[in-house]
Amino acid sequence: MERRYILFDTPARDLLYPFTHTRPVAAIRVGILTIKEKWERWLHASASFLTLPYLQEKFPLQSIHAEDQCVLINGHILPDTSLVAAINALETGQELYMDNVLLAKVVLGNDWQLYGSGHRVNYQESVQQLTYPWDIFRLNDGALRQDFSLLTAGRTSAPVPASNQVSGAENIFLEAGAVVEHSILNGKTGPIYIAKGAEVMEGCLIRGPLALCEGAMLKMGTKIYGATTLGPGSVGGGEIKNVVMFGYSNKGHDGYLGDAVLGEWCNLGGNTTNSNLKNNASTVRVWVEARKEAIPAGTKCGLIMGDFSRSGIGTMFNTGTVIGVSCNIFGGEFPPKFVPSFSWGGAAPEVYREQEALRDARQWMQFKGQQLGDVEERVLKAVYAAVKS
């Protein structure tokens, strides 16, 4: 009997818009790895997705046979030692719950229902989970530290070149092929992970925790204040604090980005800046698209930006601004605090026409050396149809 691990979206996935417009929850990056990648390393096995039909082609569900033991795991949940042990202890027909939240269940084959059909087992520990977009940067510090331990255990870092000034060297790990020269790295405040093909240009000031994933880059003189992840192929510049870029996104110039999340294929023009703190230090309220209301998100929240969205030079984003998928933001005034997907403009955005949005997404991917495939195009068309209907 073979175990198959499947990460499922719950109905609460919609609360994570704009990021779950274009991916399952478990494809979100928090820390160094995506949630799926975390589970695969903890379980020492591959995993697949159970998500909405229009996303399933890009994020496929693995083939399942009648005799397979399928372990269905809530894709919003981050793994840890206790939770993995509890899931591994489940037998066929059992469901693991924390309060009324289904964490996992085990069934035979693919003839199953997600809820209410098995023997309930109660989980007594706490869990880390993504509910709202700001949870991504809120959890990034702890997730990055955990992922650092997971990725570097029993391994030796490539040498840190002598041109750098280093503190807390035991918390700094360079993969072979990473480039770091003439910069200041402080690992005492948290781990610093530089992946293969990533580059830290001269004059960068880095306080951990920081993760530069494969092919990511920090431009000259970048200031990193910690709890920051630049996903594969991303570029950072200026002043950055507590930021997650999923991948292939750019903030390559001066300006401040703090307590923020950028999806994939985003670009912030030079001197783009976000506010992450209200002038009276009161609670930031952030628009939740699925609920059609603004809800409290704590005292700090900057920019939330979906895939394929961009800003022109000098753009200023107010505290707790949410930009949807495939938006082109420009102009000298603050854009609204919520800009729906496929919008074009500044203070009063218009509709970004579908074919033009696809054209520009295609060109942006080509700029980064990749292609917008048929599957990705169908996903964007499905999002366009849903949000513009």
SVG drawing of the C-alpha trace seen along z (x, -y; Angstrom):
<svg xmlns="http://www.w3.org/2000/svg" viewBox="-21 -63 60 65">
<polyline fill="none" stroke="black" stroke-width="0.4" points="0.0,0.0 1.5,-3.3 0.8,-6.6 -0.2,-9.6 0.0,-13.1 -2.5,-15.7 -2.7,-19.3 -6.2,-20.6 -7.7,-24.1 -10.4,-24.9 -13.3,-27.3 -11.4,-29.9 -8.9,-30.0 -10.8,-33.0 -9.7,-35.1 -6.2,-34.9 -7.0,-36.8 -5.3,-38.1 -2.7,-35.3 -5.2,-32.4 -6.7,-33.8 -3.7,-32.2 -2.5,-29.4 -3.6,-26.9 -2.8,-28.0 0.0,-25.4 1.8,-27.0 2.3,-30.2 5.9,-30.9 6.4,-31.8 9.9,-31.5 12.3,-30.0 10.0,-27.3 6.4,-27.1 4.0,-25.3 4.1,-22.3 7.9,-22.2 7.9,-22.3 5.5,-19.3 7.5,-17.3 10.7,-17.8 9.1,-17.0 7.3,-13.9 10.2,-12.8 7.7,-12.3 6.2,-14.1 2.8,-15.9 0.2,-17.2 -2.7,-19.7 -6.5,-19.5 -7.7,-22.9 -10.3,-24.6 -10.9,-23.2 -9.4,-26.1 -6.2,-25.8 -5.9,-22.0 -4.3,-21.8 -1.4,-24.0 -1.2,-22.4 -2.1,-18.8 -3.4,-16.1 -1.3,-13.0 -2.7,-9.7 -4.5,-7.7 -5.2,-4.0 -8.0,-2.2 -5.4,-0.6 -3.5,-3.8 -3.7,-5.3 -4.4,-9.0 -3.4,-11.5 -5.3,-14.7 -3.6,-17.7 -5.0,-21.1 -2.9,-23.3 -3.2,-26.4 -1.2,-24.7 2.6,-24.9 4.2,-21.7 6.1,-21.2 7.4,-18.2 4.2,-17.6 1.8,-18.0 3.8,-15.7 3.9,-13.1 0.2,-13.3 -0.5,-13.0 1.8,-10.1 0.0,-8.3 -3.4,-8.5 -5.0,-5.3 -7.3,-4.9 -10.7,-6.4 -9.4,-8.9 -9.6,-12.7 -7.4,-15.0 -9.1,-18.2 -8.0,-21.2 -11.3,-22.6 -13.5,-22.7 -10.6,-22.9 -9.9,-19.8 -6.1,-19.4 -5.8,-16.0 -7.6,-12.8 -6.6,-9.4 -8.7,-7.4 -8.3,-4.6 -8.3,-5.5 -10.1,-8.6 -13.6,-7.8 -13.8,-10.3 -15.4,-13.4 -13.3,-16.0 -15.6,-16.6 -17.6,-14.6 -17.1,-11.0 -14.4,-9.7 -13.5,-9.0 -12.4,-12.2 -9.1,-12.6 -8.5,-15.8 -5.2,-17.7 -4.2,-19.5 -1.3,-21.6 -1.4,-24.9 -0.7,-25.3 0.6,-28.0 -1.8,-28.7 -2.4,-31.2 -5.8,-32.9 -5.3,-36.4 -2.6,-37.7 -0.8,-39.6 -0.3,-36.3 2.4,-35.6 4.7,-38.4 3.6,-38.0 4.7,-34.3 7.8,-34.8 10.3,-35.3 9.5,-32.0 9.0,-30.1 12.4,-31.4 14.2,-30.3 12.6,-26.8 13.3,-26.4 16.9,-27.5 17.4,-24.7 15.6,-22.2 17.7,-23.1 21.1,-23.4 21.1,-20.6 24.2,-18.5 25.6,-20.6 28.5,-23.0 28.2,-26.5 30.3,-27.6 32.9,-30.0 31.8,-33.6 34.3,-35.7 36.8,-37.7 35.7,-41.0 32.5,-40.9 32.1,-42.0 30.3,-39.2 28.7,-38.7 27.1,-35.5 28.8,-33.4 27.3,-30.2 23.8,-31.5 25.0,-32.3 24.7,-29.7 25.8,-30.1 25.0,-27.5 27.7,-26.7 27.5,-29.3 26.2,-32.1 27.9,-35.5 28.4,-37.9 31.1,-40.6 31.9,-43.7 28.8,-43.7 27.8,-43.6 26.0,-40.5 24.6,-40.2 23.6,-36.7 23.2,-37.4 19.7,-38.7 18.6,-35.7 19.8,-33.3 20.9,-34.4 20.4,-31.9 21.9,-32.7 20.9,-30.1 22.7,-28.8 23.0,-31.5 21.8,-34.3 23.9,-37.5 24.5,-40.2 26.1,-43.1 28.5,-45.4 27.6,-47.6 24.5,-45.8 23.6,-46.0 21.8,-42.8 20.3,-42.0 18.9,-38.4 16.7,-36.7 17.0,-36.8 16.5,-34.3 17.7,-34.9 16.3,-32.0 17.9,-30.6 18.8,-33.4 17.6,-36.2 19.6,-39.4 20.2,-42.4 21.3,-45.5 24.2,-47.7 23.6,-49.4 20.3,-47.6 19.3,-47.7 17.6,-44.6 16.0,-44.9 15.2,-41.2 12.4,-38.7 12.6,-39.1 12.4,-36.5 13.2,-37.1 11.8,-34.1 13.6,-32.7 14.6,-35.2 13.5,-38.2 15.4,-41.5 15.6,-43.7 16.9,-47.3 16.5,-50.3 15.1,-49.7 13.3,-46.5 11.8,-45.1 9.7,-42.1 8.8,-41.4 8.0,-38.2 8.3,-38.1 7.1,-34.8 9.3,-34.8 10.4,-36.6 9.4,-40.0 11.4,-43.2 11.9,-46.0 15.2,-47.0 15.5,-50.7 15.3,-53.1 12.1,-53.5 10.8,-51.7 8.9,-48.4 7.9,-47.1 5.5,-44.5 4.5,-43.6 3.9,-40.6 4.4,-40.6 3.3,-37.6 5.1,-36.5 6.1,-38.6 5.5,-41.9 7.6,-45.1 7.9,-48.2 9.2,-51.2 12.0,-53.4 11.2,-55.2 8.0,-53.2 7.3,-53.4 4.7,-51.9 3.5,-53.1 3.3,-50.3 2.2,-52.4 -0.5,-54.9 0.5,-58.3 -1.5,-57.8 -0.2,-54.3 -3.7,-52.9 -4.9,-49.6 -4.6,-49.1 -7.7,-47.9 -7.2,-46.0 -9.8,-45.2 -10.7,-41.5 -12.0,-41.0 -14.0,-37.8 -15.8,-39.5 -16.2,-42.9 -15.1,-44.7 -12.0,-46.0 -10.9,-44.2 -8.2,-44.8 -4.7,-43.6 -2.6,-44.8 -0.7,-48.0 1.6,-47.3 0.7,-46.3 2.2,-47.7 1.5,-46.5 -0.3,-43.3 0.2,-42.8 -1.0,-39.9 0.8,-38.3 1.7,-40.2 1.0,-43.6 3.3,-46.6 3.8,-50.2 5.3,-53.2 8.1,-55.3 7.4,-57.3 4.2,-55.4 3.1,-55.8 1.0,-53.1 -1.0,-53.9 -1.0,-51.8 -2.6,-48.4 -3.1,-48.7 -4.3,-45.6 -3.5,-45.4 -5.1,-42.5 -3.8,-40.3 -2.4,-41.9 -2.8,-45.6 -0.7,-48.4 -0.6,-51.3 0.8,-54.7 0.3,-58.4 1.2,-61.0 -1.6,-60.4 -2.2,-57.6 -4.1,-54.7 -7.1,-53.4 -6.5,-51.1 -8.1,-48.3 -7.5,-48.0 -9.4,-45.0 -7.6,-42.6 -7.1,-43.7 -7.1,-47.4 -5.1,-50.1 -4.3,-53.6 -3.8,-55.6 -6.3,-57.3 -9.3,-56.1 -8.2,-52.9 -10.0,-51.7 -10.4,-48.1 -7.2,-46.5 -8.5,-44.8 -7.9,-41.1 -5.8,-40.8 -3.6,-43.7 -3.1,-42.3 -2.1,-38.9 0.2,-40.6 2.0,-42.5 2.2,-39.4 3.8,-37.6 6.3,-40.3 7.2,-40.6 7.9,-36.8 10.0,-37.1 12.0,-39.9 12.8,-37.4 13.7,-34.7 10.6,-32.6 7.4,-32.1 3.7,-32.5 2.4,-29.0 -1.1,-28.0 -1.9,-26.7 -0.9,-30.0 -2.9,-31.9 -6.0,-29.9 -5.6,-30.6 -5.4,-34.3 -8.4,-34.2 -10.3,-32.3 -9.4,-35.0 -10.4,-37.7 -13.8,-36.1 -14.4,-35.7 -13.5,-39.2 -15.0,-41.1 -18.3,-39.2"/>
</svg>
